[in-house]
């Protein structure tokens, strides 16, 4: 059983589902927890997939306690009905934590995809750092995306025998979608691409982290507006997160600017197109830090810390925090002298899903298909 509840989870689970379908002894069963209704279906459709089961979760107030209290009985019911050999959870969302708890209580082995990411600060990112640390305490198999993530697990006392370094499946996903090369569906992106064909440059901005709401987000958005003001040839593409708090802040600072294009969340193929054509990315997203290096696009990480230090060490990413002056100065430098990273994507080679399935086969059927 593959459990997903948000778009990043769905994108990273999709290559695993495709690889499981080719396995000799395992079959995928994808469950959408209902955390973000409609989003998961949209994310996996370009891979030719759809969830096998969608849970209905009522959360009229949108709080974390409310979500967990609704998820646990729904997930317990799905596990009871299907009796899966294992439950694969991805990353560090509320769905991930709730799924791991429900499976552990039922005696179903918990497999943690993208295990071992750490900042060491429970407040950043919040609540994700706590979620992934708690899942690590009860997982039977830890699928680490990098050797550094595996080292973090060992330092916490996780048994060596339960750790596998696989690479990150998001690299598989982004390569898959880039190879298909679907045309832009979003009209804002399609219009932007026309400007790029005439010589403009694109800066992709994605901001949504809960710990950045309020003054930190205002600083980031202020830097983005100043960047657009100072560069007539730059077009900013800003897909706005659906959270009403984020939408209100973005609209207050960026709405109406002639060179800042606001849009709703992009379908994954459109996001990949936007990444491929970007000159620079400003983000607090974890996934984009992993995806952008595939295309050699520099990333400004609008957070004080990142658990994806491999991108920083390889020169693909720069941690700039949420200080307006620092973001603007670093962006100006990179626009003036674009870097040309020569190192490959440190998060994988596009064959992570094959290694994930081999690890699952070793856990469950003991006759693994050879890994890439």
N, C-alpha and C positions, 0 to 999 in steps of 0.2 A: 504494500500500500504506500503510495506517494501522497503525502499531505501537503497542500499548498493553500495559501489564503490571500496572498498579495501578488502583484505582478512580478517583482524580482524572484520570489520563490518559484512561480510558475515557469519563468524563463529558464531558470537554472535546473528545474526538474525535468523540463521537456526533453533535453538530450538523453537523460537517464531513462525516461519512458520509451524513447525510440530504441535505445540500446537494449533495454529489458525485453522488448518485443522480439528481438533477435536471439535472445538467450535460449540455451537448450532446456533449462529446467525452471525458469522463472517467468512470470508474466506480470505486467504492471497493472495496477488498479489505482487510478488517480482520484483523490477526493479533494474537492474544493470546500474549505471550512466555512465559507460564507463571510469571512472577515471583510473582504472588499467585493461586494456583489458585482458580477458582470465583468470585472477586470481580468480575472483568471481566464475566463473563456476567450476573451479578446487576445490575451497574451499567448495562449497555446495554439490558437487557430492557425497561425502561419506555419506551424510545424506539422499540420495535419492531425492535430490532436483535439480532444475535448474531454472535460472531466467525466469520469464514469459515475460520479455521485456528487451532488451539490447539497450541502447542509443548509438548512434555514436557521439563521441566527438573528434574533431580534435584539437590537441595541439602540433604543430610542434616544438615549443620552450620550452614547459614544464613548463611555469611560472604559478603562482597562478592566476594572473589577467586573463591570457588567458584561464585557465581552468574554472574559474567562469563565464566568459563572454560566453563560449560555453555551460556550464551546464544549466544556467538559462532558456534560451528559450527551450532547449530540455526537461527539467523537467516540464516547464509550459505546454508544449504540452502533455506530458504524463498525467498530472493532468487533463487537459481539456478533454482528451479522456476517461479516466477511471472514473472521478468524485468519488474518494474514500471517504469513511466515515472519514478516518483519514490518515495521513502520519506518519509512524514511521521512525525516523532517529536515528542512533546509534553513540554515542561517540562524536568525535570532528574533523572529517576530513573536507576537502573542500566540499566533497559531502554532508556531514551533514549540513553544513552551507547553501550551495546553496539550498538544498532541503527544509530546514526550511523556507528560504526566499520565495521561489516559492510558497509553500503551504500557508504561511501566507498571501501573496498577493492575493491568490485566495479564501481566507476564509476557507481553509481546516484545521481542527485542527491538530496541530503539537504535536506529541508524542515523547518525548526524552528518548530513551533507554540509560541507563548508565548516568543518569543526576547527577549533583552535584559534580563531581570530580573537585578539585581545588588545585593549588599550590599557587595562589595569585600573581604569577609572570608572566606577559604577555610575557616575553622572554623565559620562560622555563615551559613546552615545547612550542616551537614556530612552527607554529602559533596556535597550538591546544588549548592552554589555552584561547586565545581570542575567538576562534570558539565556544567553549562550553559555555562561558559566554554570548556570543551574542545569541545563541540558547535559553538559559534560559529565556531571556527577552520576547520571543514570543511563547514559548511552552504552550500548553493547559494542558498537562499532563507530569509530571516529574517522570520517573521511576528510583528511586535511588537504586544503588546496595547495599548500606550499610546505617546504621543509621547515620554514620558520614557524608556521602554525603547528606543525607536529612537535617542534621543540617546546612550544608553549604548553602543549598538553602534557608532555613528559615532565616539565617542570612542576606541574600540578599533581603529579603522581599517577597519571593515567597509564595503565599497563601498556607496554610496548606492543604486545600481541594484538591489541584492539585498535591500533592506529595504522592507517593506510594513507600514504601521500598519493593523491590522484591527479592533482591539477584542479583548476576551477572549471566547472561545466559551463559557466557563462562564456568562456572562450569558444567552446564547441558551439554554443547557441549563436553568438555573434558571427562566427564564420559561416554557419549554416545559412543565416538570413542574408548576409552580405552576398553569398554565392547566388542566391535566388534573385537578388537585385530587383525587387518589386518597385514600381513607380510610386511616387509620393501620393498618399491618399488625402492627407491633411491639406486643405487649401492654403493655410498660412505657410506651411513648409513649401508647397509647390510655388507660391509667389516668391518666397525667399530664394529658392533655387534659381529663379529667373534673374534676380539681382546678382547672385553669385556668378551666373554665366556671363554677366556684363562686367565682372571685375571686382565686385564687392567681396568683403571678407565676413565670415560668420563667427559669432561668439555664442556658444550654447550655454545656457544658464539653467541649472536645476537646483532648487533649494526647498527643503521641507522639514528638516530635522526639528523635533519637538524642543530640544534644548536651545535652538536658535530663535524661537519665536520671540517677538518683541524687539528690544534694542539691537541684539546681534543681527537679526534679519534686516532691520532697517539700515545697518551699516553696510551689509553686503549689497543690498539693493541700491543704496546711495552710490557705492563704487561702480556698479553696473551702469547707472544713469550717467555718471560722470564720464565713464569710458565711451558711452554712446555719444555724449555731447562733444567729446574731444576728437572723434574720428569719423568724419563724414562718410568714409568708405566701409565702416563697420555696421553690420546689421546684427542685432541681438535677437536670438530666438529664446523665448522664455516659456516653456510649458508649465502651466500653473497647477500646482498640487490641488486636489479637490477639497482639502480641509478648509473650512470657511475662514479660520484665523489666518492661514497663509494667503488665501485669495484676497482678503481685505488688505493685508499689508502690501502685497504686490501691486494691487490696483492703486493704492494711495501714492506709491512712488513712481511706478512705471507706466501706468495707463496714459495713453494719449501721446507718448513720445513718438516722433515720426520714424525713429530707427530702432525701436524696441517692439518686436512682434510678440504679443501674448496669445497663447492658445491653450486649449485644454490638454490633458495628458496625451502624449503621442502613442499610437499603436507601435508595437515593437519594431516592425520593419521601418516605420518612419523615423523612429529614434536612431536606428542604425544608420539610415541615410543622413540624418542630421549630424551624427558623430563623424561619419566619413568625410563630410564636406566642411567640418568646422576647422577654423584656424586655432581656436582656443576654447577650452571648457572651464566654466566656473561652477562648482558643484559641492554639495555636502552629501551626495549619494555615494554609497559604497560600491554599487554595481558599476557605475560609470568609471570609477577609478580602475576597475578591472577590464572594462570594455575598450576604453579609449586607446590604451597602448597597442591594441591590435592594428590601429590605423596610424600610429605615431603622432597622435594629437596630444599636446601638452594639457595637463589638468591642474587647475588651481583648486586645492581642497579647502573649502570655506569652513574649516573646523580647526580646533586647537590641537587635536591629535587625530591620527589615523591608525587603524588596525591593519592597513594595507601598506606597510612600510616598504614592501618590495618595489612598488611603483616609484616611491621617492628615491630609493637607492639606485634604481635603474635610470633615473633622470626623466621619467615620464610624468611625475606628479610633484607638486610644490605645496606644502602645507602653509597656508597664509592666514588662518584664523578668520575672525569676523571683523577685523579692523579695516575701516574704509581706506585709509592711506596705504596700508600694506598691500591690500588686494589691488588697488589701482596701480601702485608702483610696479608690482610684479607683472601685472597684465600689460602695462605699457612696455616694459622691457621685452616681454615675450613677443608682443606684436611688432616691435621694432626690429628684433633679431630672432626670428622663429627658430627654435631648436630643431635638430634633426636626429632624434634618438636612433641609434643603430642597434641597440639591444632588442631582442624579441620580447614579446609580452611575457612578463615574469610569472603570470598566473596560469599559464598552460600552453599546450601545443595543439589543442583541438581534439585530443583523444581522452579527455578525462572521463567521459561517460563510459567508455569501454573498460577503464580501470575500476570505476565504481561497480559495474556489473560483475566483474571478476571478483571483487572483494565480497559482494553479496553472495555470489555462488560459493565462495569459500566458507562463508558464514552459514549458509543454509543447505547447500546441496553437496558441498565438498568435491565437486568435479568442475572446476572453473574453466570457462572458455579462456584461451590465452589472451592476456592483456596486450595492448599496443605498447 
